[in-house]
Amino acid sequence: MTNAARNGSDMKVRQAHPSDEAAISYICVCTADGGGDARSLYSRLDLPGLIWAVPYLHFNPAHCFVLERDNSVVGYIVTAADTRAYEQWQHARWWPQVNEGLRDFTPETEADQNFLDALAQNQQPAPDYADQYPAHLHINLLPEAQGGGFGQKLMHAALDQLRADGVSGIHLGVNRNNVRAIGFYKAMGFEQVADEGAPIFARAL
């Protein structure tokens, strides 16, 4: 039995709040190496979250949820109900702020440079599958929260909210080496629909 399973009664899913930003950013870097801890890979621990976690909290926290234990956030799911609208918001509000904050940043590690490459890529329009599956998500849990079914609870909370808001479909990208995550997404009804350097999975809502 995992620690998560033993401590399941202490876990709860709730809607995210902007005050969760630091915790979500931390979990993002702790799971940014194909699901593993990437803290030793970056010269700045906030870098992964600037793309894959924090902006969603600013865009619409109503579509983001966290897993909490003893008032500490140990997992999260962040979503954008409309990827095209999210892109427009990023170009108008988020990327200028991020780019300004990185103006004097010099990459010190390979991961730092990979972040800058990903930053440029994420400022390009999403491919056509974003029209059929307009929402997208990112989900991560600390190791202590894995294995107890809490990823499913986070996923259900987010998908139920998106469905209630009339969203027709959702997509996500995953590291092809993260076999555990791929298995999880398939179990949640996602199927691969594209490969953009990383497998893209999607499902109807």
C-alpha positions, 0 to 999 in steps of 0.5 A: 500500500502506498503512502497516498493510499494509507493517508487517503482520508487526509487528501481533498480536492478543491478549486485552485486559488491564485494563492496556490501559485507558489505550491503549483510552481514547485510541484511543476518543477518537481515533476518536470523531468518526464514525471521525475524531479527536475530541480537539479536541472534548472538554474531557476526553479520557477521556469517550468511553471511559467509555461506549464502551470502558473498562467492557467491560474491567472487565466481562469482559476475556476478551471483549475483544481488542487489536491491538498493534504493538511493544508499543503498542496500536493498535486494539481490539474490546470486547464484552459477551456478554450485553447484559442482564447487562452493563446490570445490572452497569453499573447496579450498579457502573459508572454510580455510579462514572462519575456520581460522577466527573462530579459537578463536571463542567461541559460546555465544548463541544458534544461534552461535552454530547453525551457527557452526553446519551449517558450518560443514554441508555446508562443506559436498557434496550437495545431488543428486538433485544438479546434476539435478538442478545444480545452487542454490540461496539465496534471502533476502530483508529488510522489507522496500523492501518487498511487491512491487514485487522487490523479483520477479525482483531480481529473474528474473534478476538472473534466466535470467542470469543463463539461458543465461549462459546455466544453466538447473535448480536451487534449494534452501532450505527454513525454513519450518516456512517461509510460506511467502517465500515458497509461493513466491517460488511456485509462481516463479515456484519452486516445492518441490523435497526433505527435508533435514531437511528443504524443498528443492525447485527446478525448470528447467530453 
